[in-house]
Amino acid sequence: KKVQLPYRIIEASFSSMHTVLLVEKGLIYTMGRNIEGQLGAGHTNCVEQPILVDFIKHRTIVNCQCNDQGTIVTSQDNVITFWGTRNGIPEFGDCNFDESATALWRLQIS
């Protein structure tokens, strides 16, 4: 099924559960299964069409990656943000947890 996005896709990451799209304005769109909150939609319902990840749109994203349970993005100001879960915690370093989003973790890179 053909999908129209408002901006050109510059990077994409795929897992067996979901897809993450980085578009030229530095915005992130996600779609697919969402059991672990890996779409960043604030819920765990499956999504068939790409949706804008609203809580991260204030940052300019420069890189995106995903695995089956989570999504990780890097912003232009060197903030790594992870959402989704793998047994409740991300599998990297010390991070700050923000309960306002679905399992959102942020790590500032110096």
N, C-alpha and C positions, 0 to 999 in steps of 0.2 A: 504494500500500500504506500503510495507516494505521500510524503509529508512536506508541507511548506513551513519553513522557519523564517523569521524576519531578517536574519543575518546569515552570512556564509559560514559553514562549519570549517574550522581550522584544525581541530584535533578531535579524535573520538577514542573512547576506551570501551571495551566490550567484555562482559563476563557471561557465564551461562544463565545468569539471572536478570541482568539489566545492562543498559547502555548509557554512557555519559557522553555528552556532546559539548565541546567548547566552541563558541561562535566568536566571530571577529571582534565584537565589542567587549570581549572578556567576560561574557555571561555563560552560565552553565545550564544546560537542559538535560533532563534525565527521563527515562521511560523503562518499563519492564516490571518484573516482580519486585515486591517491596516488603517482603516478610520481615527483614531486619531494619527497615527504615532507610535503606541504602539510596533511595531516590531523593531524600532531603525534602519531602513534601509535607512533613508534619503529621503524617498518618502512615499506616502500613497497608494501604490498598494497592493493588496492581494498577498500573497506568499504561494504556496502550499507545498513546500519542505523547510526543515530547512535551514536558512541562518545564517552565522556568523555575529554577531553584531560587526562590525569593529571598531567603535569609542571607544569601551570600552576594546578592546583586550589587551591594554597595562597594565591593572590592573588584578590582580588575584581575581576573583569573588568567594565568599564563600556562598552566599545565593541569591535566586531569588524568586520573588513573582509577581503576576500580578492580575489585575482586567480587566474588559472589555475595559477600555480606556487607560490603562497604564501598564508599567513594572517598577519594582523597584528592584535594586540589591545592595548588600553590598559587598565591596571589602575587601581583607585581611588587607589593611591599613586603615580600618574604614571610607571609603567614601561611602555614600549612593548616588546612582545615579538613577534618575527617568526620564523616557521619555514617550511620549504620553501625551494626555491632558484630562482634565475633565473640560469643560467650560473654557479652556485656562490656568488653573493653577492647580498645584498639591494640594492635600488636606492635607498638613502637613507643619508646621513651616516656618521659613525664609530660603530661598535658593538663590543661584546664578543661573541666567538664562543664558544659552549659546545658542545663535541663530544659531550656526554653525550646530547643529543637529536638528532633529525634536523635538521641545519642550523638551529640555534636561535641567534637574535641578540637581545640586550637593549640598550635605550637608556634611561637614566634622564633624565627631564625635570625641570629645576629650576624 
